[in-house]
Amino acid sequence: NATTLPPTVLTTTDGSITPESTSSAQIATPVPPTPLPKNNTSTKSFLTCGKPNPKKQLNRIYGGLKAIPGARPWQVSVQVKPKGSSQQYRHICGGTLIKTCWVLTAAHCIDKKHDYRVILGGLNLIQKEQTDQTVLVEDTIIHEKFKETPDVVYNDIALLKLKATNGKCAKETQFVKAACLPKEPFTDGTECSISGWGATETSEHGSVHLLDAQVLLISQEVCSSNKVYSSLLDDGMFCAGYLKGGVDSCQGDSGGPLTCERNQTHYIYGIVSWGDSCGEKNEPGVYTRVLKYLDWINEKIGGTQ
């Protein structure tokens, strides 16, 4: 049976990843955010999208890649606590910033019994970083035709409306930027990126540090073949990863981004949704096809920031 990737999802590596909280040496030194120009008003921020400006720092960790500060500036940690409670928030899903007040995520991450917030700009889930921005979620909007069955998840897309302070929600910095919505399809076989704080097969607690991986877009024909997912897929989903299984084929958190690049611009092309397992042969990850939902997204967002 297909399983919706749970709030913290499996990642696949060489099987040797362990929680990173065990060694202080692995925790990245926070980088202070680049101050915005003094004349940067709310009307001028987020005019461009999909243009990261990463720091040049790369560490290979346990067979996975630690994300570089600023390389995935649209990645957010979606966090929850029981509605109205004084409990602490905890990370459950990934998400993607698409406008100053809007985050795209998976519908199966949303439970109306929870209060939500997002953390932007950070890489480490347990360490407060100078680059962090914490913003409360004012409203959650789930696709009206979202449906979860034992085998498959349909229309697995949701929007989080962030709560504004002084007319702004997320503030644009080197470490917080919006991803672009796609305008046209990418060809099968394109190498795209996924990122998240997902669990691994050796650690259900996930990675403390944001991890990165590359996956290939797999054609609908191949993914709908009898040896893969047969007739389960509809046109609102696509597969990415490696049919041979193995490294990185479903690294990342539910609701998190699959981004593809064209002309040095990064587009949010897929949302981590479901898969039969992680890293198994002929069982690649399944992603919500953002391109199919552009009208829905624009209808919900309208002319808002």
C-alpha positions, 0 to 999 in steps of 0.5 A, a space after each residue: 500500500 502507498 503511504 502518504 509521507 508522514 509529517 517527517 518522512 523517510 530519506 534514503 542515503 547509504 543507510 549510515 545517516 544518524 541524528 546530527 544532534 549528537 555532535 556539536 561539531 556538526 552544527 553550522 555556525 549561524 551567518 548574520 543576515 545581510 541587512 536590506 537597504 534602508 529604502 526597501 519598502 514592503 512594495 519593493 521586496 520579493 519582486 524577483 523569485 527563484 534567485 538564491 545567493 548562497 554562501 560558499 560552504 559545503 560539507 558532506 555529512 553521512 552520505 547526505 549533503 548539508 544544505 548551504 546557507 542561502 541555497 534553499 531560501 524558500 524552504 520553510 519548516 512548518 510547525 504545529 501545536 494543539 490549537 490554543 495550547 501552551 505547548 511548544 511548536 514542533 516541526 512536522 512538514 516542509 513548505 515553500 515560500 511563494 510570496 511574502 505572506 504565502 507558503 505552499 505545502 501538502 494538504 495531508 500536512 494540515 489538521 484543523 485541530 492545530 495552530 501553525 507557524 513557519 520558520 524561514 531562513 534557518 537550517 538547523 531545527 533545534 538551534 536558534 539562528 540569527 537568520 531565522 524568521 518565525 511567522 504565525 499562520 493566519 489561515 490554512 487552505 486545503 484543496 477542495 478535492 484533496 482525498 487520501 485513500 489507502 493507495 494514493 493521495 489526490 490533489 495533495 496541495 495546500 496554502 498557508 496564509 501567514 500573519 502580517 506584522 506592519 503589512 509584511 509577513 516574511 522579510 526578504 534577506 539573503 536567506 529568505 526568498 520566494 521560489 517562482 511558480 512554474 510557467 511551463 513543463 520541464 522535460 523528463 530526465 531533468 535533474 531537480 532538487 529536493 530538500 528537507 529535514 526528513 527522517 532516514 531509515 536509521 533514524 526516525 527522528 530525522 535530520 537536525 540540519 536541512 539536507 539536499 538531494 538531486 532527483 530526476 523527473 520520471 516520465 508519466 508513462 514509465 511511472 504508470 507502468 505495471 512495474 511502478 505505480 500502474 494506474 494510481 497516478 493522475 495528471 496532478 502527480 508525477 514521479 521523481 527519483 531513480 528507478 533503480 532505488 538507492 541514494 536520495 530517491 525520496 529525501 525530504 519532508 512532506 510538503 517540501 519543495 522539488 525545484 527545477 532550474 531554468 536560466 539560473 531561476 528556480 521554480 517550485 515544480 513539485 510538492 513532496 507527497 507520497 510513495 510506497 517506501 523509500 529508496 526501493 527499486 521501482 518505487 520512486 517518490 510521488 510529487 504534486 504537480 504544481 503546474 496543474 494547480 496554478 489557477 487554484 493557487 492564483 484564485 486563492 492568493 488573488 492580488 495579495 502580497 
